[in-house]
Structures are given as C-alpha cells and as structure tokens.
Amino acid sequence: MHDFSAEAMGLVIREHRLARTPAMTQEELAERAEYGKGGAVSVSRIERGLISPGEHRLAALALALRMTPGQLKQQAEDRTRSLAALRGQRPVKLRDQVQETKRRHAGITEKVGERTKITQEHGEAFNHVHDIARDAFFLRFVELAESIGGAPEPDRPYDGEPESADGIPAAIRVDAMSAGIAHAIRGAAAGGAAGVAVGGAAAYGAFTAAALFGTASTGAAISTLSGVAATNATLALLGGGTLAAGGAGMAGGVLLLTGMVAAPAAALAAAGFYVLRKRRTKKEEERLRAEVETAEAAMDQSQQGFDVMLDVLDRATATMEYVSVHGTHALEKWRAGLPPEPRDWDALGRAGQERYQEFLTVAGCLVAVGSINVSALLTAEPDALRAMDLAIDETLRYADRTIKSIV
C-alpha cells in the first residue's frame, strides 16, 4: 500500500502536467496514459485528490509525464508530509480560524459528494452488465441444465476442513461454488424449488445461496470456501435480480456503499449549522474544527480501501461484460447442438458433457466475482486491507483467466 495521500499525488501530477511547454491538457494526459474513453474525467478526479491511481495507472501516468513511477511516488510522499505540516498550523486570529474551518468544511463536503457520485457510477455500471450476464448466461444455462436428466454428482471441491477461508486458493473456491450450483440444479430437476420456474430473481438467489451457503460433498460448508466473499451476516438472498439493498456483494451494495462513503459528511451535521453563522464563539469554532478534522481523518483512512474498491468494481464489470457478450454466444451454440427434450446425460455425447461442465465453471466464477464483499474494503484496517486485496485479486485473475479460456 502507498505512503502518500490522494491529495498529494493529485497536486504533483497536476503540477507536472501544467509545467510542460505547452501545458498538457487533462485529455492529452489521459490519452498518453491510455485511459481510453472518458479518461479526462479520471485524470480530473486524480488531480482533485478524489481517487489515487493503481500501480498500472500510476506507471502509465509517470511515463506520460516523463518520470519514473518511483519519482512520482517519492514526490507525492514528500508533498504528503508538507501538506500535513501546513494543516497542523493554526491561524492566530479567530476570524482567520473561522475562514480556514469554513474552507475545510466545504472541501470535505464536496469530496464526500464526489465520492458518492463515483461509487454510484461504478456500482451501477457493474449492476447493468451483471444483470445481463445473469439473465442471458447464468439463468439460461440453469434452464438448459435442468432439462438434462442423469447429470453426475459434482466432484468434491475440497478434501478437508480448511483452516481459514482466506487460505483457500481461488480455484478451489470456484470449484466449491460450481458444485453448489450443480447440487441445486440436480435438486431442481428432481422437483425442488430452486429452478427457474420460480422466477428469475428468486432462482438466481436460490442458486447463489446454494453456491455460497450450501454443503459440499465433504460436509464442509461451502461458505467457508468462499474466501473474502460475503458471509451469512453480510449477504442477503437476492431480490430484484441483484443483491438486496444492504447486501455486501457487488451486485446490490451500491446503496450501502454510498452510505458508507457519505458517513464523514454525517459527522459534520451536528456542528455544521455553525458554518452558516457570520459570527461564532471560540468554543463553537473549536467544536466545528474538531468535527471537520474527524471527517478529514475518516476520509483519509478510507482512501486506500476506496481506491481498491473502484479497481475491483472496474475489473469485475469487465469480467461480467465479457460473459454477457462471449459467454451467451457460446451458450447459444451449445444449446443449438443439444438433442431434443427429454434430454439424457448420455445423449449429450462427450463434447456436450464437457461443455456442460465448462459452463458450470463459468457460473461458479460469476458467483465468486459477484459476491466479493466490496463494502468491507472501506472499513478494513491497513493489514486486513492488504490481505483482502490480495485474495480479491487472486479471485478476479482466476475468474477472468478461466472464463476466457472457456468462452
């Protein structure tokens, strides 16, 4: 994790961009750093200290500014210390203290609003492609799978009780989720209530619950194999096609997330009315200043988690989008080659059976990606955040690589 603030990194990047002759525009910097469409908005947000670039983006920005990543980081670290020193200096006169606190109050309020907007944008983008992948691939595959009689019991994903969820490799977690989905399909085909006949949202919820909270063939709860995925306490059953508001998975956590990023603003509400007063006492000023400092500290503390969260949402969105395009096409080709109903497992042939197993793996990957507990990133302590980031990165890399190798 980095040792510089988002504000400091933004100021350094802006200064180097403007120092070029002629001055480089945000659009030009975004283009040279290969941000793609809408990149100028991302550069603007970085320069305003709303977000910090990840390692890949930071390296690209440094190259575009004719610097090394190490130079850019070092200057940002130096600026972080100087900003902290300036912030610690307090004006002598009460009038000047009031003006400074007003400025800081306005700044933190604006930053909270921008963070909330950014979270909504990323969350809604994920929700959109998630719903397409759910309806066009996941539920369509389940519908086809339920029409096939005699499918074999899924293989055991794990041969022992894990010491900890975070220590389980992503491959085993995905296998466990695929096994849970397969068990639910078998149950539905035998007359259970988990099938698509009960309705899309409810069906998806049932199969996701089976994958996350079902019982593996070893008797170990599959939820223990899901790593940093949401647990019973944080994952609601799915409603309306996405995780219920308040659930901690990515597909429905937008309201929860925006509430969390707005929390520092709520901390200002109790004393905020003092800002509107033309005059205030020294006691009132001290109270408001303390509230502002608390809010600033909360924003600073959650910055790294916020940046990781945005990166996770972007990568998960790309994975879901790939399935919604390529996965649905591959599934349709498989469907066209299936024998007419009633279908039997043996009638699929070896190629058809292998494709069934591959699509089951893709379904497990979708559950693994969609159930990542992104809201926990905003409140995690630095050490826990590092561990979560590594585990999530492994899950996203494995899911992306596996899905692309199949479809």
C-alpha positions as a Python dict, from the first residue, in 0.01 Angstrom:
ca = {
    (1, 'M'): (0, 0, 0),
    (2, 'H'): (118, 351, -76),
    (3, 'D'): (251, 609, 172),
    (4, 'F'): (115, 917, 0),
    (5, 'S'): (-223, 1084, 14),
    (6, 'A'): (-457, 1110, -285),
    (7, 'E'): (-448, 1488, -247),
    (8, 'A'): (-69, 1499, -265),
    (9, 'M'): (-48, 1267, -567),
    (10, 'G'): (-311, 1475, -746),
    (11, 'L'): (-124, 1800, -684),
    (12, 'V'): (207, 1654, -807),
    (13, 'I'): (51, 1515, -1125),
    (14, 'R'): (-129, 1843, -1196),
    (15, 'E'): (187, 2048, -1147),
    (16, 'H'): (391, 1829, -1380),
    (17, 'R'): (116, 1833, -1641),
    (18, 'L'): (94, 2212, -1638),
    (19, 'A'): (473, 2251, -1629),
    (20, 'R'): (506, 2107, -1979),
    (21, 'T'): (562, 2354, -2264),
    (22, 'P'): (298, 2397, -2388),
    (23, 'A'): (94, 2284, -2090),
    (24, 'M'): (-58, 1941, -2135),
    (25, 'T'): (-436, 1917, -2108),
    (26, 'Q'): (-611, 1654, -1900),
    (27, 'E'): (-739, 1498, -2222),
    (28, 'E'): (-385, 1471, -2359),
    (29, 'L'): (-253, 1317, -2036),
    (30, 'A'): (-537, 1065, -2033),
    (31, 'E'): (-468, 971, -2393),
    (32, 'R'): (-94, 928, -2335),
    (33, 'A'): (-163, 721, -2024),
    (34, 'E'): (-400, 502, -2230),
    (35, 'Y'): (-708, 567, -2019),
    (36, 'G'): (-946, 526, -2309),
    (37, 'K'): (-1286, 687, -2347),
    (38, 'G'): (-1370, 933, -2071),
    (39, 'G'): (-1014, 926, -1940),
    (40, 'A'): (-1003, 1302, -1884),
    (41, 'V'): (-1267, 1260, -1612),
    (42, 'S'): (-1044, 1009, -1433),
    (43, 'V'): (-743, 1240, -1459),
    (44, 'S'): (-950, 1527, -1322),
    (45, 'R'): (-1057, 1315, -1027),
    (46, 'I'): (-698, 1212, -958),
    (47, 'E'): (-577, 1572, -966),
    (48, 'R'): (-853, 1676, -725),
    (49, 'G'): (-749, 1405, -481),
    (50, 'L'): (-1071, 1208, -513),
    (51, 'I'): (-903, 886, -625),
    (52, 'S'): (-548, 751, -642),
    (53, 'P'): (-418, 566, -947),
    (54, 'G'): (-336, 198, -906),
    (55, 'E'): (11, 65, -982),
    (56, 'H'): (-58, 12, -1352),
    (57, 'R'): (-217, 353, -1399),
    (58, 'L'): (47, 527, -1190),
    (59, 'A'): (322, 380, -1410),
    (60, 'A'): (140, 495, -1724),
    (61, 'L'): (90, 845, -1585),
    (62, 'A'): (454, 868, -1484),
    (63, 'L'): (566, 766, -1832),
    (64, 'A'): (334, 1022, -1990),
    (65, 'L'): (488, 1290, -1767),
    (66, 'R'): (843, 1167, -1849),
    (67, 'M'): (902, 1043, -1497),
    (68, 'T'): (959, 706, -1335),
    (69, 'P'): (693, 561, -1103),
    (70, 'G'): (946, 586, -821),
    (71, 'Q'): (1000, 957, -880),
    (72, 'L'): (626, 1022, -888),
    (73, 'K'): (569, 827, -566),
    (74, 'Q'): (859, 997, -388),
    (75, 'Q'): (737, 1346, -477),
    (76, 'A'): (386, 1251, -364),
    (77, 'E'): (523, 1123, -33),
    (78, 'D'): (720, 1447, 17),
    (79, 'R'): (412, 1653, -62),
    (80, 'T'): (204, 1446, 179),
    (81, 'R'): (437, 1540, 464),
    (82, 'S'): (438, 1910, 370),
    (83, 'L'): (58, 1919, 348),
    (84, 'A'): (32, 1757, 690),
    (85, 'A'): (264, 2020, 834),
    (86, 'L'): (61, 2302, 680),
    (87, 'R'): (-263, 2153, 804),
    (88, 'G'): (-123, 2143, 1154),
    (89, 'Q'): (-50, 2517, 1152),
    (90, 'R'): (-333, 2714, 1306),
    (91, 'P'): (-416, 3081, 1236),
    (92, 'V'): (-378, 3306, 1539),
    (93, 'K'): (-687, 3523, 1494),
    (94, 'L'): (-1032, 3372, 1549),
    (95, 'R'): (-1157, 3533, 1226),
    (96, 'D'): (-887, 3357, 1027),
    (97, 'Q'): (-957, 3031, 1208),
    (98, 'V'): (-1324, 3059, 1112),
    (99, 'Q'): (-1239, 3115, 745),
    (100, 'E'): (-998, 2822, 739),
    (101, 'T'): (-1252, 2589, 902),
    (102, 'K'): (-1520, 2703, 657),
    (103, 'R'): (-1288, 2624, 368),
    (104, 'R'): (-1204, 2281, 505),
    (105, 'H'): (-1571, 2211, 580),
    (106, 'A'): (-1666, 2297, 223),
    (107, 'G'): (-1382, 2086, 88),
    (108, 'I'): (-1472, 1772, 280),
    (109, 'T'): (-1841, 1811, 194),
    (110, 'E'): (-1759, 1843, -176),
    (111, 'K'): (-1526, 1543, -161),
    (112, 'V'): (-1790, 1327, 6),
    (113, 'G'): (-2039, 1423, -263),
    (114, 'E'): (-1792, 1338, -538),
    (115, 'R'): (-1703, 1006, -377),
    (116, 'T'): (-2069, 916, -357),
    (117, 'K'): (-2116, 1003, -724),
    (118, 'I'): (-1813, 796, -827),
    (119, 'T'): (-1934, 499, -623),
    (120, 'Q'): (-2277, 517, -783),
    (121, 'E'): (-2127, 534, -1132),
    (122, 'H'): (-1907, 229, -1079),
    (123, 'G'): (-2171, 32, -891),
    (124, 'E'): (-2444, 99, -1146),
    (125, 'A'): (-2210, 7, -1433),
    (126, 'F'): (-2144, -325, -1262),
    (127, 'N'): (-2512, -383, -1190),
    (128, 'H'): (-2601, -327, -1556),
    (129, 'V'): (-2365, -587, -1701),
    (130, 'H'): (-2421, -820, -1405),
    (131, 'D'): (-2793, -833, -1481),
    (132, 'I'): (-2726, -908, -1847),
    (133, 'A'): (-2483, -1188, -1761),
    (134, 'R'): (-2728, -1324, -1503),
    (135, 'D'): (-3027, -1334, -1737),
    (136, 'A'): (-2859, -1423, -2066),
    (137, 'F'): (-2599, -1668, -1938),
    (138, 'F'): (-2648, -1789, -1580),
    (139, 'L'): (-3024, -1841, -1579),
    (140, 'R'): (-3028, -1962, -1938),
    (141, 'F'): (-2764, -2224, -1854),
    (142, 'V'): (-2957, -2334, -1546),
    (143, 'E'): (-3272, -2370, -1755),
    (144, 'L'): (-3092, -2591, -2004),
    (145, 'A'): (-2911, -2789, -1733),
    (146, 'E'): (-3238, -2868, -1555),
    (147, 'S'): (-3369, -3022, -1876),
    (148, 'I'): (-3089, -3280, -1876),
    (149, 'G'): (-3158, -3593, -1676),
    (150, 'G'): (-2893, -3808, -1516),
    (151, 'A'): (-2617, -3549, -1476),
    (152, 'P'): (-2346, -3685, -1247),
    (153, 'E'): (-2277, -3577, -891),
    (154, 'P'): (-2030, -3288, -888),
    (155, 'D'): (-1674, -3371, -790),
    (156, 'R'): (-1564, -3298, -435),
    (157, 'P'): (-1404, -2950, -438),
    (158, 'Y'): (-1205, -2998, -119),
    (159, 'D'): (-1080, -3296, 78),
    (160, 'G'): (-1068, -3150, 425),
    (161, 'E'): (-1187, -2882, 659),
    (162, 'P'): (-998, -2559, 573),
    (163, 'E'): (-812, -2382, 849),
    (164, 'S'): (-927, -2044, 716),
    (165, 'A'): (-1130, -1922, 421),
    (166, 'D'): (-867, -1677, 305),
    (167, 'G'): (-611, -1955, 270),
    (168, 'I'): (-818, -2146, 13),
    (169, 'P'): (-697, -2094, -346),
    (170, 'A'): (-938, -1925, -585),
    (171, 'A'): (-960, -2239, -798),
    (172, 'I'): (-1096, -2441, -505),
    (173, 'R'): (-1338, -2164, -408),
    (174, 'V'): (-1477, -2153, -761),
    (175, 'D'): (-1498, -2533, -776),
    (176, 'A'): (-1692, -2529, -449),
    (177, 'M'): (-1936, -2271, -584),
    (178, 'S'): (-1980, -2466, -907),
    (179, 'A'): (-2051, -2778, -700),
    (180, 'G'): (-2314, -2589, -502),
    (181, 'I'): (-2484, -2476, -823),
    (182, 'A'): (-2471, -2832, -961),
    (183, 'H'): (-2633, -2968, -645),
    (184, 'A'): (-2909, -2708, -674),
    (185, 'I'): (-2964, -2798, -1041),
    (186, 'R'): (-2995, -3167, -953),
    (187, 'G'): (-3240, -3083, -676),
    (188, 'A'): (-3447, -2862, -904),
    (189, 'A'): (-3450, -3125, -1179),
    (190, 'A'): (-3582, -3373, -922),
    (191, 'G'): (-3871, -3142, -835),
    (192, 'G'): (-3708, -2896, -595),
    (193, 'A'): (-3796, -2527, -576),
    (194, 'A'): (-3467, -2379, -689),
    (195, 'G'): (-3531, -2390, -1061),
    (196, 'V'): (-3604, -2106, -1299),
    (197, 'A'): (-3972, -2190, -1287),
    (198, 'V'): (-3998, -1999, -959),
    (199, 'G'): (-3891, -1675, -1129),
    (200, 'G'): (-3564, -1526, -1245),
    (201, 'A'): (-3464, -1324, -940),
    (202, 'A'): (-3570, -1591, -693),
    (203, 'A'): (-3399, -1862, -897),
    (204, 'Y'): (-3074, -1669, -913),
    (205, 'G'): (-3096, -1607, -541),
    (206, 'A'): (-3154, -1974, -472),
    (207, 'F'): (-2862, -2090, -683),
    (208, 'T'): (-2630, -1824, -544),
    (209, 'A'): (-2730, -1916, -190),
    (210, 'A'): (-2667, -2280, -275),
    (211, 'A'): (-2321, -2196, -402),
    (212, 'L'): (-2225, -1978, -107),
    (213, 'F'): (-2404, -2142, 182),
    (214, 'G'): (-2476, -2496, 67),
    (215, 'T'): (-2296, -2804, 189),
    (216, 'A'): (-2013, -2953, -9),
    (217, 'S'): (-1995, -3327, -64),
    (218, 'T'): (-1733, -3342, 211),
    (219, 'G'): (-1980, -3200, 461),
    (220, 'A'): (-1789, -2873, 492),
    (221, 'A'): (-1995, -2560, 445),
    (222, 'I'): (-1923, -2410, 106),
    (223, 'S'): (-1938, -2065, 262),
    (224, 'T'): (-1613, -2148, 437),
    (225, 'L'): (-1452, -2192, 96),
    (226, 'S'): (-1557, -1856, -42),
    (227, 'G'): (-1265, -1654, 89),
    (228, 'V'): (-1347, -1285, 112),
    (229, 'A'): (-1690, -1341, -40),
    (230, 'A'): (-1980, -1224, 174),
    (231, 'T'): (-2091, -1443, 464),
    (232, 'N'): (-2440, -1508, 602),
    (233, 'A'): (-2416, -1191, 809),
    (234, 'T'): (-2343, -967, 511),
    (235, 'L'): (-2506, -1135, 211),
    (236, 'A'): (-2881, -1115, 168),
    (237, 'L'): (-3067, -1351, -61),
    (238, 'L'): (-3109, -1194, -400),
    (239, 'G'): (-3411, -984, -479),
    (240, 'G'): (-3499, -790, -792),
    (241, 'G'): (-3221, -966, -977),
    (242, 'T'): (-2941, -822, -766),
    (243, 'L'): (-2834, -844, -405),
    (244, 'A'): (-3090, -682, -181),
    (245, 'A'): (-3010, -328, -73),
    (246, 'G'): (-2786, -365, 227),
    (247, 'G'): (-2626, -681, 98),
    (248, 'A'): (-2249, -668, 82),
    (249, 'G'): (-2185, -823, -256),
    (250, 'M'): (-2109, -601, -552),
    (251, 'A'): (-2434, -657, -735),
    (252, 'G'): (-2652, -480, -482),
    (253, 'G'): (-2426, -292, -247),
    (254, 'V'): (-2449, 50, -412),
    (255, 'L'): (-2684, 195, -151),
    (256, 'L'): (-2471, 50, 126),
    (257, 'L'): (-2151, 178, -30),
    (258, 'T'): (-2279, 530, -95),
    (259, 'G'): (-2398, 543, 264),
    (260, 'M'): (-2054, 444, 385),
    (261, 'V'): (-1864, 696, 174),
    (262, 'A'): (-2105, 966, 288),
    (263, 'A'): (-2050, 884, 654),
    (264, 'P'): (-1789, 1159, 709),
    (265, 'A'): (-2043, 1418, 593),
    (266, 'A'): (-2287, 1290, 851),
    (267, 'A'): (-2023, 1353, 1114),
    (268, 'L'): (-2036, 1721, 1026),
    (269, 'A'): (-2413, 1755, 1055),
    (270, 'A'): (-2423, 1813, 1430),
    (271, 'A'): (-2198, 2116, 1417),
    (272, 'G'): (-2248, 2215, 1054),
    (273, 'F'): (-2500, 2490, 1123),
    (274, 'Y'): (-2220, 2695, 1278),
    (275, 'V'): (-2069, 2732, 931),
    (276, 'L'): (-2368, 2939, 822),
    (277, 'R'): (-2330, 3188, 1105),
    (278, 'K'): (-2143, 3509, 1035),
    (279, 'R'): (-2008, 3508, 1388),
    (280, 'R'): (-1932, 3225, 1622),
    (281, 'T'): (-1765, 3194, 1957),
    (282, 'K'): (-1425, 3039, 2016),
    (283, 'K'): (-1599, 2737, 2172),
    (284, 'E'): (-1819, 2693, 1866),
    (285, 'E'): (-1518, 2723, 1640),
    (286, 'E'): (-1332, 2457, 1836),
    (287, 'R'): (-1628, 2224, 1813),
    (288, 'L'): (-1667, 2264, 1438),
    (289, 'R'): (-1293, 2235, 1381),
    (290, 'A'): (-1290, 1905, 1571),
    (291, 'E'): (-1581, 1775, 1361),
    (292, 'V'): (-1402, 1874, 1040),
    (293, 'E'): (-1079, 1709, 1150),
    (294, 'T'): (-1268, 1391, 1237),
    (295, 'A'): (-1431, 1386, 895),
    (296, 'E'): (-1097, 1451, 720),
    (297, 'A'): (-935, 1168, 915),
    (298, 'A'): (-1219, 933, 820),
    (299, 'M'): (-1178, 1021, 453),
    (300, 'D'): (-801, 976, 466),
    (301, 'Q'): (-829, 645, 648),
    (302, 'S'): (-1072, 503, 392),
    (303, 'Q'): (-892, 636, 82),
    (304, 'Q'): (-690, 323, 9),
    (305, 'G'): (-993, 100, 56),
    (306, 'F'): (-1194, 331, -167),
    (307, 'D'): (-931, 311, -441),
    (308, 'V'): (-914, -69, -415),
    (309, 'M'): (-1293, -86, -427),
    (310, 'L'): (-1307, 112, -753),
    (311, 'D'): (-1041, -108, -909),
    (312, 'V'): (-1231, -421, -805),
    (313, 'L'): (-1559, -288, -944),
    (314, 'D'): (-1395, -196, -1276),
    (315, 'R'): (-1233, -538, -1316),
    (316, 'A'): (-1547, -723, -1212),
    (317, 'T'): (-1750, -517, -1460),
    (318, 'A'): (-1512, -614, -1741),
    (319, 'T'): (-1546, -982, -1648),
    (320, 'M'): (-1925, -968, -1639),
    (321, 'E'): (-1929, -780, -1970),
    (322, 'Y'): (-1713, -1049, -2131),
    (323, 'V'): (-1959, -1319, -2019),
    (324, 'S'): (-2259, -1116, -2132),
    (325, 'V'): (-2114, -1099, -2485),
    (326, 'H'): (-1899, -1407, -2545),
    (327, 'G'): (-2047, -1641, -2285),
    (328, 'T'): (-2402, -1601, -2410),
    (329, 'H'): (-2287, -1662, -2768),
    (330, 'A'): (-2105, -1982, -2669),
    (331, 'L'): (-2404, -2100, -2466),
    (332, 'E'): (-2638, -2048, -2759),
    (333, 'K'): (-2411, -2257, -2984),
    (334, 'W'): (-2418, -2535, -2724),
    (335, 'R'): (-2797, -2515, -2694),
    (336, 'A'): (-2838, -2543, -3071),
    (337, 'G'): (-2648, -2873, -3067),
    (338, 'L'): (-2841, -3032, -2779),
    (339, 'P'): (-3071, -3326, -2850),
    (340, 'P'): (-3447, -3262, -2823),
    (341, 'E'): (-3622, -3295, -2488),
    (342, 'P'): (-3645, -3509, -2285),
    (343, 'R'): (-3267, -3500, -2270),
    (344, 'D'): (-3046, -3758, -2107),
    (345, 'W'): (-2687, -3706, -1993),
    (346, 'D'): (-2553, -3986, -2212),
    (347, 'A'): (-2726, -3841, -2518),
    (348, 'L'): (-2514, -3524, -2493),
    (349, 'G'): (-2202, -3708, -2603),
    (350, 'R'): (-1855, -3641, -2471),
    (351, 'A'): (-1824, -3292, -2623),
    (352, 'G'): (-2164, -3185, -2493),
    (353, 'Q'): (-2089, -3317, -2145),
    (354, 'E'): (-1756, -3135, -2134),
    (355, 'R'): (-1928, -2813, -2240),
    (356, 'Y'): (-2180, -2858, -1959),
    (357, 'Q'): (-1900, -2884, -1705),
    (358, 'E'): (-1724, -2580, -1852),
    (359, 'F'): (-2037, -2367, -1835),
    (360, 'L'): (-2085, -2482, -1476),
    (361, 'T'): (-1735, -2349, -1403),
    (362, 'V'): (-1820, -2015, -1564),
    (363, 'A'): (-2132, -1997, -1346),
    (364, 'G'): (-1916, -2059, -1039),
    (365, 'C'): (-1681, -1781, -1148),
    (366, 'L'): (-1973, -1540, -1182),
    (367, 'V'): (-2089, -1618, -828),
    (368, 'A'): (-1734, -1579, -695),
    (369, 'V'): (-1695, -1239, -861),
    (370, 'G'): (-2044, -1111, -782),
    (371, 'S'): (-2023, -1196, -413),
    (372, 'I'): (-1699, -1015, -332),
    (373, 'N'): (-1756, -807, -21),
    (374, 'V'): (-1656, -467, -157),
    (375, 'S'): (-1810, -270, 128),
    (376, 'A'): (-1565, -429, 373),
    (377, 'L'): (-1279, -264, 183),
    (378, 'L'): (-1391, 80, 302),
    (379, 'T'): (-1362, -7, 670),
    (380, 'A'): (-1069, -250, 671),
    (381, 'E'): (-754, -171, 866),
    (382, 'P'): (-433, -148, 654),
    (383, 'D'): (-310, -502, 726),
    (384, 'A'): (-653, -654, 666),
    (385, 'L'): (-692, -445, 351),
    (386, 'R'): (-367, -582, 210),
    (387, 'A'): (-481, -939, 272),
    (388, 'M'): (-825, -874, 125),
    (389, 'D'): (-678, -701, -178),
    (390, 'L'): (-450, -999, -247),
    (391, 'A'): (-734, -1251, -209),
    (392, 'I'): (-971, -1049, -427),
    (393, 'D'): (-702, -1000, -689),
    (394, 'E'): (-646, -1377, -699),
    (395, 'T'): (-1019, -1440, -740),
    (396, 'L'): (-1058, -1182, -1017),
    (397, 'R'): (-749, -1302, -1203),
    (398, 'Y'): (-854, -1665, -1180),
    (399, 'A'): (-1213, -1594, -1285),
    (400, 'D'): (-1108, -1377, -1578),
    (401, 'R'): (-846, -1624, -1700),
    (402, 'T'): (-1077, -1924, -1658),
    (403, 'I'): (-1377, -1765, -1828),
    (404, 'K'): (-1170, -1651, -2126),
    (405, 'S'): (-1018, -1996, -2165),
    (406, 'I'): (-1370, -2144, -2185),
    (407, 'V'): (-1565, -1890, -2386),
}
